[in-house]
Each structure stands twice: as C-alpha cells, then as structure tokens.
Amino acid sequence: MRVVIVGGVAGGMSAATRLRRLSEEIEIIVLEKGPYVSFANCGLPYYVSGEISDRSELILQTPEQLKKRFNIDVYPETEAICIDRKNKTIVTNSKGKEEQITYDKLILSPGAEPVIPPIEGLAEATNVYTLRNVPDVDKIVTTVKQEQPKQAVVIGAGFIGLEMAENLSHLGIEVTLVEAAPQILPPLDEEMAIFVEKELKQKGITVYTGAAATAFKESGKKIELSSGKTITSDFTVLSIGVKPFSDLAVKAGLATGLRGGILVDQSYQTNDPAIYAVGDAIVVKQQITDEDALISLASPANRQGRQVADVIAGVARKNQGSIGTAIVRVFDLAAASTGLSERQLRNSQLEYKAVHTTSKSHAGYFPGSHPIVMKLLFHPVTGKIYGAQAVGQDGVDKRIDIIATAIKAGLTVMDLPELEFTYAPPFGSAKDPVNMIGYAATNIIEGFSENIQYYELKEAIQNGAFFLDVRNPGELKNNGSLPQAMNIPLDELRDRLAELPKDQEIIVSCQSGQRSYLAERILKNNGFNVKNLDGAFQIYSAIYPQEVIK
C-alpha cells in the first residue's frame, strides 16, 4: 500500500512516522510545499529576538534523516497542484516540473495560512510581513538586521502577535500593537486579558484596541486606523489570524465547512473514503459543546496525525475532539486558557457561573512566590467544568493543564478539592490554587456563597444594593476605592453589624475576593442578604480604572 501525505510539520510528520512504526510494508511519501518538512513553528518568534540563537534548532528533521531512520520518502519544495480522485493520482509541481504520483490512501495536512484582509494599500506596502514558517522568519530576521527598524507595528494581538511584540521589543525596537477587537488575547475574557495588556504597557508597548488597520500609505510607512489615528511603521507584522489552507481539497470536490475547513468524520475520513485529513485545515468538534470548531494548535495536530496513522493501519481510533488548551508568555507574565470562555458560553446560550480566585504559585512564606489570578467557568447545578483561565508569573501552566485534564476526564468542580498534588514549599501549597478555586465553585453550587460579576455591579447598586468594602484603611489609601462603597474592615465587621441595612441586598468586596467571602458568611449567618463581588476590587478596578478614587 502506498500512502501519500500532503504537508509535513506537526500533523503530516506525526502521521508518517507513526505509520512506519506500525508497518514496514507501507510505502510512505510526504510532499511538502516549503523547503522544510519538520520544523518548530511555535519557536519562530523567539528566533527573531535571538532567545533561540541557533537557527538549526528550529529544524527538527531533514529529509535525509527521515529516509535513513524511518524509510520515508520526503519531497520538499513540492506542491500538490490537484487531485484526481477517480484515478487516485496527485499532480505535483517541484521547481516548475510537474509529475503525477499515485496513491492508495491520501492524507491531507496542509495546515493553515495567514489571514490577509483586503486593506487599502496593503498590496503596495513593502514593509509588511507574516510569520508562519522558516522562510518567513528568515525574511524577518534579515530585514531587521539590515534595515535596523526603529518603529514596528504588530497588527493582531493573538498568541503570535503578542510573542512578536515581545521579541521585537527585546531588540530595542519601539513596538505598537494594534487589535481590532475590544481587547487583546481573544481566547481570554476581558477581565483576564486586561492583566496582560497592563504588562505590555509597563514594558513599553503601545497598545490600541478596538482599532482596525484601514489603510496603508506611503508603501506601508503610515498606517491609518479605524479610530482615526495614523501611526508610523518601519516594519509591520501582520498577525490577524489564520484560516484553513484547504484550496487543494476544495478543487478536488471534498466537503468543507466552517471557514472552509475540511470536513472529516471521527476517523479523519473525508467524503472520499481514500482521503483523510488532519491538523489546522480540518473542522473538529469542540469537545465540551460538540459544536464545529477550528483549533489551530500543535498538540491536537500531533495527536490527529498519530491517530489517522492508526486508522489506516487498522487500529481502531476515534477523534474525540479538542478543547483548545493554550498558553502564551508575555514578558514576565504567562496567560493560559482551556475550554470555553465566558463569551463563548454566552454565544452557545449555556447556563453557567464564573468564579475568580487569587492564590500564590507556591507557599507564600517561601521566597519567590507570585500571585496567580484564575477564572473557572462551570454549570451552576451539575458542576460540569466548561473552561478556565489563569494569569501570573509562575505556575500558570501547571494549573491550567490540571483543569484541562479534569475537563477531559469528565470531572466536576466538586472533584477539584479532592485532587492531590505534590507539595513542598518551593513547589506549591498545601491547598493548591486548583483546590481553592474548586472550593469556591463548590460553595456557589451548594448555596454557601452567591456572587455577582464586575459587569453587574453598577446595575445592582442602581437597583438599591448596598456596597460594602472590607479592606483595611491602608489598602484604600494605597490602591484606591470606589465612591459607592462603605468601608468596614473585616476584623471590625462583627462589632459594627448595626451600621448595615437588613432591608437591602449587600454586595461585599475586598481586594481579590477571599476576605469578602468571609464577610459574606459572617453577614449571612447574622441574617443579612449578601452577595460577593467576584474578583473584588482587583478585577473591577482593572476594567474600570477611571472610577477609582485615590
């Protein structure tokens, strides 16, 4: 049997090498449009700044190595032009020379391509780049070295955009980040992404949100924004997003769906039984909602490549979908997410509750601990975990990975306090942040706590709620306060209950939410009607800094 794979890197090469491990008899051919069939595309931004100093580290395997170790025939710089499904042949073009290759089974792993919007003057701009592969990063590195740009603009504040902004900044370039959406980092919700935006600004990055690039002028030296502002750029990186590179599949008459993604079944089979597809080009199921989704991440692509090889080799394997677990480093912060965001839950019209906690990355009394702000989204009755987000300097990956595993395993928020982790002061806490957010969510489900979100506070106060801040006077002086709030420090609360109304709903707040929960319990046990401001002053003031009185 001859299996031909179109596209290498994560999905294609995982399929090829797994297939060889399963069988020595199958003939395996890999066609790669670019010059490199196996490279670390997630490491490309870090090569720009020199944090990855050796270019060869980006090249994981060469055609010669793959032939010697796996007996795989790899043809770089060979583009698949069209598929003749009836005769099971592919027409290829390699440096102007066309050939036909027959196949018994065909795996499509063409990946995704950068979104290039129809912006006025973009085609004439001479200083605009995208970053998707090794030739792209070579162009960027060469240009930066030769032209030494002083001002750079990164358009798009997703994962790649943020990584490029940081790495260009490390080179001493003045960087401006432009995002059309109201916030940076779309996989996170607004109140979590705001911490990353603050970090960017503290490190000297100029950030414009809610401002799309509408025109490129003077060969790209001037960029007009939808806000009316014009910015200057010596060097621009376009990082608006990616879309499935499915042209070959479309021309072959294969079925496509969401944004042109190739439709496959649970065995990665297209509507042609001899053709399979994996990676960024396919439509997958969001495992939590079972809705169609495009999840362009390395881990799912690698898994899919291995699984499709199993299927072709006769091993029963099903694509269970993906939940979209991802992380990004932005200077001294890490931001990670898994599952669904609050925005996605609203769009899917799912009933949910949200809870925020702030905990230390390891025991607070041991040097070097840092706060981790976490958000958990879950069903308010069953406790099904919908998603989680975290921002912090250390330990963010560990906590989101744990919750991602919990989602995949079908655990609920009530199970999170039961999880056992290794503990010693340099590594964690006796009650890990995952345990703590599980306790907080369980309290809500069991009725021991009721919370409201930052975006609900104004309306609640307008409707007659009484707002109580239980922080200490020193905190109010140092961090500011909200004009609507009455202040009674937590440790004085039991002695001052007479100052509070029993005929009004009381909303209680502190700095991050833990002390306000304690205040909530004191007040409820004394007959008051109380809700906790989730995330407390820390979240509210980050979103509405103009309302803070200092």
N, C-alpha and C positions, 0 to 999 in steps of 0.2 A: 504493500500500500504506500502511495506517495501522499504526504501531507504538505501542502504549501501554506506558509504563513505570511501574510502581508502586514509588515510592521514589526519592529523589534521592541526594544526597551522593556518596560515592565510586563505588559500582557503577553506580547508575542514571544519574548525570550523565555518567560516562565513556562509558556506552553511548550516551546521547543525542547527545553532541557528536561522537563518532566516527562514528556513523551518519549524521549530517548531513554530515560531511566526505567521506563515501563516496558520498552521493547527495543531490541537491537535490529529487528527486521524492517521496521518502518523507515522509508526514505523521507528525510525532513529537509525542506528547503525554506529559507527565510529571505524574503525580499524587503529591503529597507530603502526608502526613498532618499534618505540622507546618507552622509558618509560614515555615521557611527550607529551601530546596531544595538549597542548596550552601553548606556551612559547614565550618570546620576543627574537627571534633570532637576531634582529638588535641591541640588547643591550649587546650581549655576549662579544664583545671586551672590553667594559667598566667595566665589572665584573673582567676581568683579572687584571686590574690595581687597582681595589678597588674603582673606582669612583662610580660604583654601588656596594655598600658594602654588601647588604643583598641578598643572593642567592635566597631567596624566592620571591623577587621582579620580578625575571625572569619568574616565573611560574604563568601564568595568570589565569588558571582554572584547577582544578583537575577533574578526572572522577566522583568523588563523588559530587562535586559542580554542574557539568553539568547534572548529573542524577536528583539531587534534584530540580534545578531551571528549567531545560528545558526538563526533562524526556528523555534524550538522553542516549543510552547505549554505553559507550566508552570502548574499549578493548585495553589498551596499551600493548606494547611488543607482539603485534600480527601482524605477517607479512602475507600479502596476497601472496600466492605462485602462484596460477594460476586461470584463469577464464574459466569456461565452459559456453560459450555464448549461446549454444543451450539450455541448461537446466537452465540457469540463476543461476549458483552457483559459489561460490568462495571457493577455498581451502585455509585454513589459517594454520599457524604454530605458536603456542604460547608455548614457552619453551619446544620444542620438541614434542608437542602434536598437531596432525593435526585434523582439523574439516572442515565441509562443512557448508556454510551459503548461503541461497537462497536470491535472491533479485528480486524486480520488476523494480527498477531503480538503477543504479550504477553510482556513481560519483568518478572519479579518481582525486586525488590531491596529487600525490606522491612527488611533489617538484623537486628540482634539487640536483645533487650530485657534490662534488668537482672534478675537472679535475685532474687526476693523470697521468702525462705523462710517457712514457717509458724511464726514465733516468737511465743510468748505475749506479748500486749500490743503487738505491733508496729503493728497496725491503729489502736490508740488513741494511739500516740506522735505528738506534734505537732512534734517537732524532728528528724525523720529525713528525709534527702534522698538522692536518687540523682543521678548525673551522666551524661547520655547525649547531650544536645542543648543548643541555645542557651536555650530556656525554662528548662531545669534549672539552667543556670549563672546565669541572671538571678535565679532564686529564691534561690540560694545567696548570691550577691553582695549582694542586697538585704537578706537576713536578717542577714548578717554585719555590714553597715553599720549597720542599725537596732538590732539587739539586742546587738552587740558581745560575743559569747560569750567566756568566759574559758577554758572547757574544751571540747575537741572530741574525739569518738571516731570513728575510721575503722574500719569493720568490713570486713575483707578486705585482704590485703597483696599483691595482684597489681599490675600496672602502674598502673592508675588509682588504686588505694588508696595506693600509695607516692607518686605525684605529688600526690594531695590532701593527704596527711600533710605533705609538704614545704611545699606552698604555704600551707596553713593555719598552719603554724609560722612562716612568713615574716611573717604578720600579727600575730605576737606571741601567738598562741593556744597554750595548753598542749594538746598532742596526745597521745592514746593510740591505738595501733594494735593491733587485735585480729585474730588469724588462727587459724582452727580447725585448719589443718594443722600438722604439727610444725615447719614452717619458713615464713619469708616467701618471696615470689617463686617460686611453684611451677615456672616454666619452667627455673629453675636447680637444680642439685643442691645438697644441704645444705651441703657444704663451700665452695661458691662463694657461696651466699646469705648465709652467716654474716658475710662481709665487709660486705655491705650492712646487715645488722642492726646490726653494730657501729657503722657510720656513723650510722645513725638514732639510736642511743642516745647517741652522742657529741654529737649535735646537739640533745639534749634530748627526743627522742620516747620515750615509754614503750611498750614492745613486749611483747605477750603472744602467745605461740604455743602451739599445742595447746589453745586455749581458745575455744570457740564461744560466741556470744551465745545464751543460752537463754530469756531473758525481759526484757521492757521494763516497768519500773514507773514510777509517778508521771508518766504521759504521756511517758515516754521519758527522764526526768531520771536515772533509775537503770537500769543495765544489769547483769543477772546473767550470769555466765559459767559455763561447764561446769566450770571449775576450782574453783568455789565462791566466787570473789571477786565483789564487786559494785563497779562503777565508776560515777562521776558524769559526766554529759554535759549541757552546754548545747546542743550542736549535734552531730548524728551524720550521717555519710555512710555509706550502705550501698553497699559495693563488693565484693560477694561473687563477682561474675562475671556473664556474660551467657549467654543461650540464644537459639537461632534464633527470630525472630518469624515463625512460619510458620502462624498461625491461618487466614489467608486461603487459603493453599494446602491446608490440611487440609480446610476447609469445601468446597473445590472438588473434593475427591477426588484430589488429586495425591499421588503416593507420597512418603513421608517415611522417614527412617532414624534415624541416631544422634541422640539427644536431640531428636527432632522436626525435624531439619534436612531441607530439601527435597532429594530425590534427583534428580540430573541426570547425563546422560551426558557424554562428552568434548566435546560441542558445546554443553553447558549446556542441553540439551533435557530437559524433564520427561517424564513418561509421557504427556503430551498434546503432540503434535507442534507445536502452535501456541503453546505456552507454554514460556518459558525462565526460568531463574533464576540469579542471581549474588549474590556478596557474603557477608556474615556468616550469611545464612539457609540456605546450601546446605552439603551434605556434600561435602567434597573428598577427594582421595586424598593421604595423606602420601607425598610423592614417594619417600622413601627406602625405606619398607616396603610401599607400595601399600595400606596399610590405610585404612579410613574415618576421617576426622578432621574436626573443626570448628576452623578457623583464622580467628579474628576479628581481622584486621589490615587496615590501609588499603591497603598495597601490593598484596596479592593481589586485593582488591576492585576496585581501579582497573584492574588487568590483566584481570580477568574481564569487566568492563564493556566494555572495548575489544574483547576477543576475541568476545564474544557479538554485538556490532555487526558485526564482520567476518563471522561465520557467517550472520547474517540478510541481509547484503548480498551473500552468495555467495562470500566469500573463505574458502578452506579454512583452518581454525584449530582447534587442539585444546587443551583444558585439560590441561596436563601435571602438574597437582597443585601442592602447595606444601610447603615445608619448615619454615615458621614461624620467620622471622628477625625478631628484635625487640630493642629497646634501651630502657632507662629511665634517666633521670638521678635520682639521689637525693643531694641536696645537692652535695657535692664529688666524688661518685663516679658512674661510669656502669657499668651492668651489662647485658651483651648475651648473646644466645644464638642459635644456629641449629641446625636439625636436631633430632636426638633427644637427650634427656637419658639419664643412666645409669639412672634409674628406668624410663624408657620402654623402654630396651633390655632390662632385666630382664623387664618385663611382656611384651615381644614374644618373649622367650626367644631372643634373638640372641646369638651368641658375640661378645665384644668385649674390648678392652683400653682402659684410660684412662691418660693421662699429663698431668701438670701441669708448667707452667714459669712462672718469674717473670722478666720481661725489662723493660727500660726502654722508655718510649714513644718516645724518640729517644736519640741518643748520650749516654751517661751523663756524659761530660765537659762537655757543653754545658748551660748553665743551664736549669732548668725541666723537666728530665726527671722522669718519675714511673713507678713500677713498674706493670706490667700482669700480673695473675695470669691465666693461661689454662689451660683444660682441653680436651683433644682426645679424642674417642671414635672408635674405628676397629676394623675387623676385624683380628684378630691374624695372619692369614695373607695376605690379599689387600691389606690396607691401605686398603680402602674407608672413606671418611670418613663416619661416622654423625652427628656433631654436634660443636659446640664452644661454649664459654662463656668469657667474659672479664669481669674486674672491674678497674677502675682509674680514675685521674683524667683521663687523656688518651690518645687514640689507640685506645680500645676499639672504636669504631665501625668504624674502618678495618680492624682485624684480623679482626673477625667478618664484615664484608662480604666480605673476601677469601676466607675459608673458605667462606662461603655460596656464593660464585661457584664455588669449587673443587668443592663438592658438586654444584651444578647442572651443571657441566661434566664430571662423572664422573672428576675427578682423584683420585688416592690420596695417602696421606700421604707416599709416596716422591716425589711431584711437588712437594710444598711447598718443599723446599730449592731446587728449580730455579726457583721463581718469582722474577722480577726486579722490584725496586721502585725508585722514585726515592730517591736518598739524598743528603742533606747533613745535617750535624749538627743543625740546628734541626728537621728533619723526621723523621728515622728513624735507623736504624743500618745499618752495612754488612751485618750479619746481622740481618735483621728478626725480631721475635718470631714471625712466622708461619714463617720459615725455621727458627728454633730449635726450635719445637715439632714441626716436620716431621722434623728431625734426631733428636729424642728418640724420636718414634714409630718412625722407621725403625730406630733402634738396637734397639728391642724386637722388631720383626719379624725382624730379621737375627740376633738372639741375642746382641748385644753387651751388652745390659742386660736384667735381669729386675726387675720392680718388684712391690711389694705396696701396697695402698691403706691409708689410715688406719684403716679399719674392720677390717682383717685383722691388725693388729699385735699386739693382745692375745693372740689365739689362737695366733699364731706363737710368741710368747715362752713361752706356757704349754706349747707343744709342744716347747720346748727350744731355740729360736733364741737366738742371742747378739746383743744390741743394741749397736751402736757409733755414737757421736755424734762427728763430725769437726769440729765448730765449735771456735773459739778460746775460751779461758777467759773473756775479756771478754764474749763473746756469751752464755755461760752465766750470767754474773753479771747482765747487763742484761736478758736475755729469759727466763731460767729454763731448766730442764732437766727430763728425765723420770727418775724414780728407777731405772728398769731399765737405763739407758744407762751404758756405759763411755765415757769421753771420751779420745780421742787426736786432737789437731788434725791436719788433713790434711797439713800440711807436715812432721809428725813421723812419719807413718804408715810410710814405708819403713824407718825405723830401729827401729820397735817392732813389727814383724810377729810376733816371737816371743811377744808377750803375747796373741796371738789364737789361738783354737782352730781346728784344721783338721778336727776331727771334728764340728763343729756348723755349722749354717747361720748365717751372719752377716747381719743386717739393718743397713744403714748409713744414717745420717741426717745432714743438716746443717740449715741454716736454711730453704732453699727447694728443694733437690734437685740443684743443679748440682755442688757440691763432693762431695756423696755419690756422684754418678755417677763423678767422677774417682776417688774412693776405691774404688768398686766395680771399676773397671778395674784399679787397682793390685793389689787383692786377688785378683781373678780371674787376673790374669797371674802371680800367685805361688801359684796352686793352691788358693785358698780358695773355698768355696761361698757366694756372696754374692747378696743381693737389695737393691734400693734402695727406701727408703720414699718413695713418690711424693708430691711436695709437701712432704715432710720435716716439720720441726718447725713450720713456718708453718701448715700445714693441720691437723696433728694437735692442736696447742695451741689453735687456734681452735675446734675441735669439742669438745675435752676440756680446757678451761682448769683444771678442778679437779684435774687430775693433774700440773700443772706445779709444780715446786719452785723457789722463788726465795730 
